[in-house]
Amino acid sequence: DLSPAVRREIFSYPADGAVYLIPFDRESANAVAELPAYYAARLGLSAAILHGVRLPPEALDASSQEVIAERAVDFMERTALKANAELDAVFVGVTSRDINIRSSSWSEATNYRIGRFGIVSTAPLHGAAWIVKDNPEIFPERVRKMVTKNLALLRYPVSLSADPTSVLANYIVKRPDVDKMTEEFLGQLGKWSPFAGPAPCFSVSRTPEGKQTWSDRCDG
């Protein structure tokens, strides 16, 4: 294997609860197959894949066949076998279909989160600009970024970032937005840039010696 070693994220926060990835079809199962090893190396997280879970017909829009995000999350909450036993676990569903967020009238959405549950669509992540042609690494990287974003927002006390190069970037609608993201929490700027939204904000500072301090303020 000539792939470069996964670099550890400089963000570090103790998180004891498990992470469960739930692929809802064969394509999404293939897309997330390598993510548990990646998260162990990148974030020190224990992540497992729950195979064999399929969305019921009522979770799909009858005409567009898009996944209705709210119904998919309700389904995960009702049926995920670990949900009630592990109250500190988080669950991220992955589908190859487009997502429809009914509560926001948002069709072809990329992701949706509430509570301990989230769902990511890989449908918008296919394709590439003609200049890069067919690079087989682009799609897995996009999937990794979007699952990481949702996992991190569910697992850690972090909020969305105003930095479009952060993996926690707020405004992600199309493929170019995902491609602009790095896999770093702090993005290319190397510092936290909080999104000015209603969510609470936490800041992390790091001394040259590597010591971390946390604050519930974000000062820019």
Stockholm file with secondary structure:
# STOCKHOLM 1.0

chainA/1-220         DLSPAVRREIFSYPADGAVYLIPFDRESANAVAELPAYYAARLGLSAAILHGVRLPPEALDASSQEVIAERAVDFMERTALKANAELDAVFVGVTSRDINIRSSSWSEATNYRIGRFGIVSTAPLHGAAWIVKDNPEIFPERVRKMVTKNLALLRYPVSLSADPTSVLANYIVKRPDVDKMTEEFLGQLGKWSPFAGPAPCFSVSRTPEGKQTWSDRCDG
#=GR chainA/1-220 SS CCSCCCCCCSCCCCCCSCEEEEECSHHHHHHHTTHHHHHHHHTCCCEEECCSCCCCGGGBCTTTCCEEHHHHHHHHHHHCTTTTTCTTCEEEEEESSCEEEGGGTEEEESEEEETTEEEEECGGGCCCCTTTCCCTTHHHHHHHHHHHHHHHHHHSSCCCBSCTTSTTBSCCCSHHHHHHCCSCSSTTTTSCCBCCSSSCCCEEEECTTCCEEEESCCCC
#=GC SS_cons         CCSCCCCCCSCCCCCCSCEEEEECSHHHHHHHTTHHHHHHHHTCCCEEECCSCCCCGGGBCTTTCCEEHHHHHHHHHHHCTTTTTCTTCEEEEEESSCEEEGGGTEEEESEEEETTEEEEECGGGCCCCTTTCCCTTHHHHHHHHHHHHHHHHHHSSCCCBSCTTSTTBSCCCSHHHHHHCCSCSSTTTTSCCBCCSSSCCCEEEECTTCCEEEESCCCC
//
